């Protein structure tokens, strides 16, 4: 499987680990990473989101966990080959059993969002068998620092449920990005950010393509530090 190349690093991929996709690139580009000293990524896969966070925040220490041993090995290799290797640490861990000496200023996750089913494709990465939304939220609430944030990308249809579950754990919605494939399409994804503090939620709209196979100026601007192209192709 081909490597995925960005300007400052490359991501080796494997047929056994969920590949680089648009959701990961969006979260890695749009999550508020600045000012976070300790970052945790839950369900790292190839490690791409942590790598993007490391590029955008030059001082953060980042721990990336995954329950899949092969994913952890792949993320470790990608971290080792990157210019940020000293600040990136991949660990095999179940989030429900994970412990850390410090709380985290930011927890990032592109979590599984399909209900458990009989499909054998990318089971751990796509199906909520080992990591449900409820589990992610409950554990994140315990691992966040006082001013820390939980930042996730999920299907648009799951937004109300996810927000309610966060509210039950005293996590307030602070930022909401509604993502459309194109200007005329229905919303497809949400980037949601939650924290212990309650204040007015900042709402944004994000368009990926201005026409078929032509990225929007908004997408190009958000990813310009990463993508090697600049012509929208």
N, C-alpha and C positions, 0 to 999 in steps of 0.2 A: 504494500500500500504506500502511496506517495506521501512524502513529507509535506507539511503545510508550512509555507514560508511567510513570515512577517519581516518587517524591516530590520528589527533588532534581534530576532530569534526565530528558530524553526521548531516545529512540533512534529516529532515522529509519531506515526499512527500504527494501529494494529487492528486486524480484523476481529480481535477478541475484546477490544475496548471501544466504547462509544466514540465515534469520530468527531472531529471539529465541525461545528455547525453554527448557523447564524445566531441561535439563542446565546451560545457561549460568547460569541464575538460582541453581541449587543450588551450583555451584562458586563463583560470585561471592559468595554468602552465607556459605558454610561453610569455605572455604579459610582457613588461618591467615595473615593478611596483616599482623598487627600486629608492629611491630619491623623490618619489611623496609624498607630505605632505597632499594634499587634493585630494581624488579620488571620482569620480561619476560613478555609474553603471546605465545604462539606460536599463530598461526592466529586472529587477532582477529575476523575477520568484521565485524560492525557495531560492535565495540568495547565491547559491553556488559560483559564480564567486567572489563576494565580500568577502566571507569567505576565499577563497583561496588567494585573494589579501591581506587580513588582516594577514594571516599566513606568507606570504612571506615578507611583509613589516610591521615591528613591531611597527611603529610609526604613520602610516598614519591614518587620519580620513576619514571614508568612508561613503558616502551617497548613498543609493540604492533606485531608484525610479521605480515604475511600475504603470500603469494606472488601473490595475486589483486589486480591493480591496482585494480579497481572496489571491492573490499572496503576497500582502504586509503583510497581517496578518501572512501568513506562513513564509515569510522571517523574520519578527519580532520575531517569535517564534524560528526559527533556530539561529538567532543572539543572542537571550537571553540565549540560552542553550550552546553557544560556549564560549571558553576562551577569545574571542576577543570582547565580548559584549559591552564594554565601548566605543569602537571606531567605532561601526557599527550602522547605523541609516537608517531604511527603511521608506519610505514615499510614500503615494499614490499621484501620480502627472502625469499630461500630460506634456511631455517634452516641448511642445510648450508654456506652461503657467508657466513652472518652473522658479523660481528665487532663487538666492543664494547670500549671502553676499560676498562671495569670489569666485574668479575664481578657476578652477580645474587644477591640474598638470597632471591628467590622467583621461580620460573618457573611460570607458569600455562598450562594448555592443556586445551581441550575438543577433542581431536584427531579426525581422521577415523577411523572404525573399521570401515567396510565394506571387504571385499576389492574390488580393482578389478573392475568389471563393465561391462556395456553400457548401464546406465542413464545418461541425460543430465541427471538432476536433481541439482543442487548437487554436481557431480563433485568439485571440489577440497575442499569442506568435508566430504563424506561418505565418499569413497573414498580408500583409501591408495595414491594414485598418486604424489603428490609428498611425502607425509609419512607414513612408516610408524611403528609403535610403536618399532621398533629405532632408526630414525634420530632420532626425538624423544629417546629415552633417551640415545643416544650423544652427541648434541650438547648436551643439557641437562647431562650430567655434566661437560662441559668448561667450561660457562658459569656453573656454580653457584659461589658463594663457599664458603669452608670450612664455614660453618654454614648454607649455603643449603638451600632445599627445592624439590623438584619436586612440584607439586600438579596432579593430573589427574582428570577424570571419564571413566570408560570403562564399557562393558558389564560386567555381573557375570561373564559367562562368560570374559572376557579377563583376569581378575584374576591367575590363577596364571601365565599366560604373561608378562604385563607385569612382575610381581614378579620372576620369574626373570631376565628381560632386564635389569632394574635391578641385580639382584645381580651379574650378570656385569660390570657397569660400576662395581661397588663402591658402589652406592647401596642403603641399607637402608630397609626399610619402617618408618616411624615412626608413621603414623596411617592408620586404615582406617575408612571410614564405609560401611556397607552400606545401600543405599537400596531401599525397598519402595514400590510404588505405593500399597498399603494394607496393613493389618496381616495380612491373610490371603493376600496375593499373594507369589509367589516373588520373591527379590531381582532387581532389574532393572539397577541401576547401582552402581558403586563410586566413591567419592572416595578416592584413594590419595595419600599424601604420603611422599616419600623424601628422604633426606639422606645425606651422607658419614658422619655419626656413627651408630653402632649402639647402640640401646637398646630397651627393651621397647616394642612397638607398642601404641598406644592404639587400642582398637576401640570403635566406636559403631554404633548402629542408628538409621536415620532413616525415618520414615513420612511420605509426602506427603499422603495423604487418609485421613480417618477413615471416610468413606462417599463414595459417588459424588458428585463435584462439591462436596464439602465438605472443605476443607483441614484438616489436623490442627493441633492447637495447636502442635506441634513446628515445622511448616512456617511457620505464622503468626508464631511467635516469631523464627524464623531470618530471615524476610524483612520484618519489621515496619518496618525503616528504609527499605525500598524501595517495597513495594506500597502503593497508595493505598487499598486496601480493608482492612477489619478485621473483617468478619463471616463470612469463610470462603467467600464467594460467588466 
